[in-house]
Amino acid sequence: MEVLKMIAINVNDIFDKMIGNEDEVIIKRNNQADDLVLLTAKKYNAILEELKRFQYWNEIDKRIEDLQAGKGQFHELIEVDDD
């Protein structure tokens, strides 16, 4: 259990470094496993929003390319009375 206590202390130190820190913390691994990255929830949510925005604009660009390649259809707008 000594190892677990040591890990808990190190994790608490890392969390303390994250408080008020807008940058990510990269935890380098000594073995072949992937490194770990810690982000604040605020930064994580900002990344997700940026990804959604990027995907949206990629979809718009794809539709523009389709129109320019002649794959689109144009329709006239018709006004409809609500009566």
URFENSUL-V373472 format. One record per residue. N is the residue number from 1. RES is the residue in one small letter. SS is DSSP state (alpha for helix, beta for strand, coil for the rest). PHI is phi as a letter, one per 20 degrees, with the letter a starting at -180 (* if undefined). PSI is psi in degrees with one decimal (999 if undefined). Layout:
BEGIN
((N RES SS PHI PSI) (N RES SS PHI PSI))
END
This chain:
BEGIN
((1 m coil * -14.9) (2 e alpha f -38.3) (3 v alpha f -42.8) (4 l alpha f -39.6) (5 k alpha f -41.2) (6 m alpha f -40.0) (7 i alpha f -42.8) (8 a alpha f -39.7) (9 i alpha f -45.3) (10 n alpha f -40.0) (11 v alpha f -42.5) (12 n alpha f -39.2) (13 d alpha f -42.7) (14 i alpha f -44.6) (15 f alpha f -39.3) (16 d alpha f -36.3) (17 k alpha f -27.1) (18 m alpha f -27.5) (19 i coil f 122.1) (20 g coil m 3.9) (21 n coil d 123.0) (22 e coil e -12.8) (23 d coil e 159.5) (24 e coil e 157.8) (25 v beta d 125.5) (26 i beta d 126.7) (27 i beta d 110.2) (28 k coil f 137.2) (29 r coil e 147.4) (30 n coil e -16.3) (31 n coil d -165.0) (32 q coil e -2.9) (33 a coil f 157.8) (34 d coil f 148.2) (35 d coil f 159.8) (36 l beta d 147.7) (37 v beta c 127.4) (38 l beta d 131.9) (39 l coil c 153.0) (40 t coil f 157.4) (41 a alpha f -36.4) (42 k alpha f -45.9) (43 k alpha f -40.0) (44 y alpha f -47.1) (45 n alpha f -37.3) (46 a alpha f -39.5) (47 i alpha f -43.1) (48 l alpha f -41.9) (49 e alpha f -42.4) (50 e alpha f -38.6) (51 l alpha f -43.9) (52 k alpha f -43.3) (53 r alpha f -42.2) (54 f alpha f -45.6) (55 q alpha f -40.4) (56 y alpha f -49.0) (57 w alpha f -31.4) (58 n alpha f -39.5) (59 e alpha f -41.7) (60 i alpha f -46.0) (61 d alpha f -40.5) (62 k alpha f -42.7) (63 r alpha f -36.9) (64 i alpha f -43.7) (65 e alpha f -39.9) (66 d alpha f -44.8) (67 l alpha f -43.1) (68 q alpha f -26.0) (69 a coil e 3.1) (70 g coil n 15.8) (71 k coil e 2.1) (72 g coil e 171.2) (73 q coil c 138.9) (74 f coil d 136.0) (75 h coil c 142.6) (76 e coil e 143.1) (77 l coil e 133.9) (78 i coil d 128.6) (79 e coil f 135.7) (80 v coil d 131.3) (81 d coil f 140.2) (82 d coil e -1.1) (83 d coil f 999))
END
